[in-house]
Amino acid sequence: MDPRPEPTHSPAALRTVALYQRLLHGAMLAQVALVVGYVVAISTGLARDNGEALVLILGVVGVIGLVAMLAVNGLTNGVFRRHGVRVGLFGANRADIAALDERAEWEASRDEGW
């Protein structure tokens, strides 16, 4: 017996989530670059010349945004793992999602009596 729970999302929905997860990874990379830029601005003294308060506020907003994106990424990883899809550094494994699609087609044809 398969230990995984019954799938709650269709393979098409999982493909869409995988696409959005890849876009989210790109946004997270850009956010990390902004946070690094913030740290460099603070450490080199650029913040003093251009307004410490503004740089501080933008830095805090950047860190909060990064934490929110990490939380959403964790939720999408959980959805993929519940469906038996492996998740790596660059998101969900497309081959695993394709295998789910084939399995769904096979089960649909089996249910039709063919």
C-alpha positions in Angstrom: 0.0 0.0 0.0 1.2 3.5 -0.9 2.0 5.4 2.4 1.3 8.8 0.8 -2.1 10.5 1.4 -4.6 10.9 -1.4 -3.6 13.8 -3.7 -5.5 17.0 -3.3 -4.2 18.9 -6.3 -4.3 17.9 -9.9 -1.1 17.5 -11.9 -2.0 20.6 -13.9 -2.3 22.6 -10.7 1.0 21.3 -9.5 2.7 22.4 -12.7 1.3 25.9 -12.2 2.5 25.9 -8.6 5.9 24.8 -9.8 6.1 27.7 -12.3 5.2 30.2 -9.6 7.7 28.6 -7.2 10.4 29.2 -9.7 9.4 32.8 -10.1 9.4 33.1 -6.3 12.9 31.7 -6.2 14.0 34.5 -8.6 12.3 37.1 -6.4 14.0 35.7 -3.3 17.4 35.9 -5.1 16.7 39.6 -5.9 15.6 40.2 -2.3 18.8 38.7 -1.0 20.7 41.0 -3.3 18.8 44.0 -1.9 19.5 42.9 1.7 23.2 42.6 0.9 23.1 46.0 -0.7 21.5 47.3 2.5 24.3 45.9 4.6 27.0 47.3 2.3 25.3 50.8 2.4 25.2 50.7 6.2 28.8 49.4 6.6 30.4 51.8 4.1 28.7 54.9 5.4 26.5 55.5 2.4 23.5 55.5 4.6 24.6 58.5 6.5 25.0 60.6 3.4 21.6 59.6 1.9 19.4 59.4 5.0 19.8 56.7 7.6 16.1 56.4 8.4 15.1 55.7 4.8 17.8 53.1 4.4 16.9 51.5 7.7 13.2 51.3 6.8 13.9 49.9 3.4 16.3 47.3 4.9 13.6 46.2 7.5 11.0 45.9 4.7 13.4 43.8 2.7 14.1 41.4 5.5 10.3 41.1 6.2 9.7 40.4 2.6 12.4 37.7 2.5 10.9 36.0 5.5 7.5 36.0 3.9 8.8 34.6 0.7 10.6 31.8 2.6 7.4 31.0 4.4 5.4 30.7 1.1 8.2 28.6 -0.3 8.0 26.2 2.6 4.3 25.8 2.1 4.7 25.0 -1.6 7.4 22.5 -0.7 5.0 20.8 1.7 2.4 20.5 -1.1 4.9 18.9 -3.4 6.2 16.5 -0.9 2.6 15.4 0.0 2.2 14.4 -3.6 5.5 12.6 -3.7 7.2 15.2 -5.9 10.9 15.8 -5.1 11.9 19.4 -4.4 15.4 20.6 -5.0 17.3 23.9 -5.0 15.5 25.1 -8.2 12.0 23.9 -7.2 9.9 20.9 -8.0 11.1 18.1 -10.1 9.3 18.3 -13.5 9.7 14.6 -14.1 7.9 13.7 -10.9 5.0 16.0 -11.8 4.8 14.3 -15.3 4.7 10.9 -13.6 1.8 12.1 -11.5 0.0 13.2 -14.7 0.6 9.7 -16.3 -0.7 8.0 -13.1 -3.8 10.2 -13.1 -4.5 9.3 -16.7 -4.0 5.6 -16.0 -6.4 5.7 -13.0 -9.0 7.6 -15.0 -8.9 5.0 -17.8 -9.0 2.2 -15.2 -12.1 3.8 -13.6 -13.8 3.9 -17.0 -13.5 0.1 -17.3 -10.9 0.0 -20.1 
